[in-house]
Amino acid sequence: MSVVTSLLKPTVRSRPTTGRSTPNVVRRETHAPDYVVLVAVVALTAIGVLVVYSSSAMASYADSANSFAVVGPQVVWGALGLVALMVMMRVDYRRLRLFSIPLYLLAVVLLVLVFVPQFNRVVGGSARFLQIGPLPAIHPAEVAKLALVVYLAHWLTRRGTDVHSFWRGLLPFLAIYVPLVLLVVIEPDLGTASVLALTGLLMVFIAGANLIHLTALAGLGVSGVTVFMLHGYQLERVKSWLNLWQDTSGVGYHAVQGLLALGLGGLFGAGLGQSQVAGGIALPNASNDFIFAVIGEEFGLVGATIVIALFVILAYQGIRISLAAPDTFGALLAAGITGWLCVQAFINIAVVVALIPITGITLPFISAGGSSLSISLAAVGILLSISRETVERGTFNDASADRGRRNGRAHLPRTGRRPVASR
């Protein structure tokens, strides 16, 4: 307990006196952020802009004589997201604890407003987007992801070892967790609900929840999803996934076209923009849910592997930041953000390669979607803010506090640098 208390205490530095006394000033002990995470995320965002333009330019020009109709807003949202990333990177992440409850309540209100016909916008039979007056349409479930991660990190930190209890841990957790997941399921948006569900379970597991409770909760969740998918179009998607080539022009059309696009890419791909030329694959939702298939078709196995590698790097560095965080709140927050982004990426790619049944979900930083891109970048800014205060734990994955732009490790003085004064 004394170790944790010492980590939470701010470092006090005294300014040098210049003839008159100067009060002590409390400052954060910070170092350079994790530039590996920053480079990986910026690279994914840049790839996303290129592929969104490549996959949407011709269709946009045919519809509105403007080939930038889709990628233009994506660039604007990306710029706003990068500004949010830089701002959040400089802000003390602990301040988010003050806004955790208001942010959670805001997410609930936005998810409820989606069901009001005057405000919602139905896409693909699902009321996912919120349109209020002249404001740009937003996806409230993206706000819900960030709100759930921030509030759970705050709540689990305060709960401490009580999270292992059924009455003081599991039941209050369900009261926080279930409303957001259930509201997204009702939209219906099973893909986003899965990301919320898995992220919440990951965070409470890391916080030390009872494994028996978690196993029972996971079993109930799987049973609920099974019942939900045993009717309507969800059942048709499962049947199509079990036998993709039975109905290639009907329910299985999306999955089959995605696999064909990946196959056409070969090792190095057809080249940027070549997926839209004559002889290319007609790929539905090319700039959104199936954008990874476009990457495979235009950049081949090499390009697809690079994208997956960037997400693996993000996952690895996020785990390092979580392990080296200076306090419990920072550790849970870093784990939650990393889990959210990487679980969502896994689900999107798994859908494209037919590893799981089709569900509509974006590929973080790459798919077209303004609210998804900007909120994801803001979340990475929070992760970088935590990385600026990582402390060495004496393990193989330490994040060195001395790293910077030019010096990757501490430099010790060597003999012969300065003349030794004779006595």
Buried (B, 14 or more C-beta within 10 A) or exposed (E): EEEEEEBEEEEEEEEEEEEEEEEEEEEEEBBBBBBBBBEBBBBBBEBBBBBBBBBBBBBBEEEEEEBBBBBBBBBBBBEBBBBBBBEBBEEEBBEBBEBBBEBBEBBBEBBEBBEEEEBBEEBEEBBBBBBEEEEEBBBBBBBBBBBBBBBBBBBBBEBEEEBBBEEBBBEBBBEBBEBBBEBBBBBBBBBBBBBBBBBBBBBBBBBBBBEEBBEEBBEEBEEBBEEBBEEEEBBBBBBBBEEBEEBBEEBBBBBBBBBBBBEBBEEEBBBEBBBBEEEBBEBEBBBBBBBBBBBBBBBBBEBBEBBBEBBEBBBBBBBBBBBBBBBBBBBBBBBBBBBBBBBBBBBBBBBBBBEBBBBBBBBBBBBBBBBBBBBBBBBBBBBBBBBBBBBEEEEEEBBBBEBEEEEEEEEEEEEEEEEEEEE
